[in-house]
């Protein structure tokens, strides 16, 4: 599913650069020669005077005298903010746009139909190297679903008129209904959620933070002082979260000086890709290119993430994640296949006992036991004896205290509190609403009202407006010169001749040095306001009836007229609109709060659904044991240095600055 064609850059320049779609036209000093009017041509046109004002003039009154337009209608200038700019997909390259287009629910359906024809076929390999196989072999289809997508679907089902309060399904029930759909209707062999992959990502995240912490405290150096480039190994603090592909894409193109601070740990989606293509494939006796892995994500940028060259195997010519679809595309799939997700499936309420080994460890290959007969309640299911691979089970819907965007910051805080030799007290401070909060760990003095020494300071930063403030702050704190363009470079210590460091030295010389505030040690960064539950691929706000009684269908809202007098079909473009209270007499409760691109109320509902997944500590301990087993299988039992390098190769990645080779002034209009 591609981005809207109306919001795509119209030139061929692959970068953030002035474009016909978003640039203010320059003034034309040479008057145009009179031209004959073509039949059917527009009766009006837009002209710009010397001051830059826009005017709508008719063909009969478009003569200009002394640089002033003839009587015409003055138009309001378009105001484009950062959120509008980043929402239009114009900053992605044309090659990336093609990759996004190729990852859609139609591609999934096409593959599954063709793949089913290959079931049981053995490819005939020609002795001539240049001749392709006569028939492709069957690929094992696997699908992984993000918990935020489950929460969005659960909120939509709960708001559906056909769902009563007593029938309000949990995300676990939604997961089992989707599993039934994917197995019985689409033909997937295995259906997983990504929470176990997130569990591994959190452990790797904590390990990387410890490495950076030691490098910054014991080594006494950081990125800026050592002159480490954006493509070199990561060192120092603060560590910035890397699970949001929108933030990564933006940093690589606009703030390359931030790349050394970004965590190298893979996102849960890509960790799941490693597990499916490498660990599961080895267990099944399948090569990575003999498995087709689909993920359901809350964000369109996850399509770009899966398409990165770092996650592509040149040996097997396959990606860790072959195709990414959004929550909305999964819903569209179910509608096209006439699958009603509001209806329960047999066994969706069964309590499943985790399979354990004789030593009490989680056994991914064991037999599941439930409290009642079941049909669909495992991570994989047999369908009409067609299953090509043995069942593998993961802990289902693991949760972590913290945020609905992965709990990366809270996982580090919990680790520091658990491993600290002295008690640490947590203090939370709101900087700008719930999307920008600071978290401080200080030594517990045992005295009420007295704060001890702050040993850790982190922040939760959601939304691009807050993200910009964090980038500038990190630059000031770490002496890194931030840039506004895509060719950012590390500027070294900003204190040789001026800047913050120079001012501090001058104040110190004058005896006016202020107490230095502790710099950030970690920042959980997400591009979307509200975090991942408000991702761009989530379902739109649902308008539900105010009571259980059926309400008549409300009349369609009148077309919206913008400030320039043009009619806009916002709803047709996927924009959530609000009906005027005076015309809404049908008992319809609107949840959009006049929000164009999102809804705080709807995000709150999705957040509530996300936390309806219960936290079970014993399952997390079992997941820890399974994680160790997977590490052993993938990394072996050899030398610790070699084992660590293998672990990094499987669960970490790299980032690189994307250079802009286009000069804006050289663009031909």
C-alpha positions, 0 to 999 in steps of 0.5 A: 500500500503506497502513500497518497499520490497527491502527497508524493514529490513530483520531481526525480530528485531523491532527497529532502530538497525543494520540489514543485509540490512544496516550494513557494514559486519564485517571482517571474520578472519577464511578463508572459506574452499573450497566449491564445486561450485553449478550449476548456482551459481554467478561467482563473490562475494564481499570480504572485506580486513582489511582496510574495502575496498570492492572488487569484485572477481571472483571464480577463483581469490578469494584466499587471500594472506597476507590479500590482495585480488587477482587482483580484482575490487575495489568497491565504498563504499555505502554512506547512509545519514539520508534522505536515512535511514528514507526513507527506512521504516526500523525504523518502527516495523514489527507490524507497517509494517503490519498496513501500508499494511492493509491500502491501496486502495484495502482494501477500495474497498473490504470494499465498495463492502462487505458493499454494500451487507449489506445495509438494513440488520439488524444483528441477535444477538445470545443469546449466547455471543460467537456466532457472529452476522449472518450478519454485519450491514451497515456502513456509508462510509465517506471520508475526503481529505487533501487540499495538496492532492487536490493541487497535483492532481490539479497540475497534471491535469494542467500539463496533455496534455489534459488540456489547459490553459483556462481549468486549474482547481482550487483545488475547482473544483478538490474537486468537481470532486473527490466528484462526483467520490466518491459518484457516483462510489465508493458509499461514503455517505459523502465527506469532505475536512479536512480544517475545522478540521484543523481550529479546530486544529489551535484553540486548538493549540493556546489554548495549546500554551497559557497554556504553555506560562503561565506555562513558564512565570508565573510559571518560570519553564520548563520541564528540571528544573522540571524533567518532564518525557517524558510521563508526562504532557507537560510544558514549551517552546518551543512548537514543532508542532505535525501535522507531524507523521514522526517527531513524530515517529522519536522523540518517537524512537530517541529523547524521551527527546523532547517529553515533548516539542511536542504539544499534539494537534491532527493533522487535520486528527485525529480531523476529525476522532473525528468529524466523529465518535463522533459528526456526529455519534451522530447526525446520531444516529450511534455508532462509529463502524457503520461508516467507515472513510477513509482519503486521505493524502499526507503522508504514515506516516499518516497510522501509525498515524491513527493506534496509540492506542491512536486513537482506541476505546476499547469500540467500537473496532474501530479507529477514522480513519479506513483507510488512502490512499495517493494521489497516491492511490486515483489517482490509484483508479480513473484509475482503475475505468476509471474516468477521473479527467481532465473532468469537472462535472456538477455544479463544478463552482457553488457558494454555499451560506453557510447555515445560522441560523436565527442569521447568524451562520453557520448551518451544517444541513441547505439547501444549495443554489447555483447560478445555478442548481447543482448536486455535490457541497456539502459535502454530496450528495443524490445518488439514494435515497440510502443515509442512513444519513442526509446531514451535511455541513462543510465550504468548503476549508478554508484557513489560511495565512501562510504556506501550511503545516497547518499555525501553526506558523503563527496562533500563530503569528497572535493570539499574534499580535491580543491580544497584548496590544502593537503593535508588528512588525514581522521580518523574517530571513532566516537561511538555505533557505526557509525550515528553517526560524526564525520569531521574534515579537518585540515591535514596537518602531515607529522609523524606523530602531530601533528594540524593545524588542523581545517578541516571537521567532519562527521558521519554520523547514522543512526536517530532516537535519534542524530538527536535527539542531533544536533538538540540538538547543532546547537541548542547549537552554533548558538545555536538553541533546539530544541523538542519540539513541532511549532510550533518557532521560531528562538529567536535567539541563546541567550545574551542572559541564560543558556544555553551562551553565557552560561556560556562568558562567565562562564567566560571572565571567571573565566579558565576558558574551555575550548578550543572544539570545532569545530562541525559543518559538515555532517551526513548524516542518515537516519532508519533505523538502518543507513541506506537499505539498512535502509529500511522498504520493503525485503524482510524477512530471509530464512531460508536453509538452512545447507547445500545439502541440502534441509531439511524444512519447519520447523514453524510457531513457537508464538504469541508471548505478550506480558507481558500474556498476549495472543497476538501474530501478529508474523510475520503482521504482517511482523515478523521472529521467531527460532525457539528454538534448542531447537526448531530442528533442521531446519538452518535458519539464522536471520538475524534476531537476535531483532530485531522491526523489523529485523536487523543481520545482514540489513542487513549482507548487503544492504550487502554486496550494495550494494557488489558494484556495482563503482566505475568512475571512467571512467563517473563522468567520462562522467556528469559530461559528460552532467550538463553537457549536461542543465544546458545543455538545461534551463537554456539558455545565457543570463545566468549569474544567470538560468541559476543560478535555473533550475537551482535551480528544477529541482533544489532545493526548499523546506521549511515548518513544519507548524502544529498547530492542534489543542489536545490538551486540547480533544480530545473522547474 
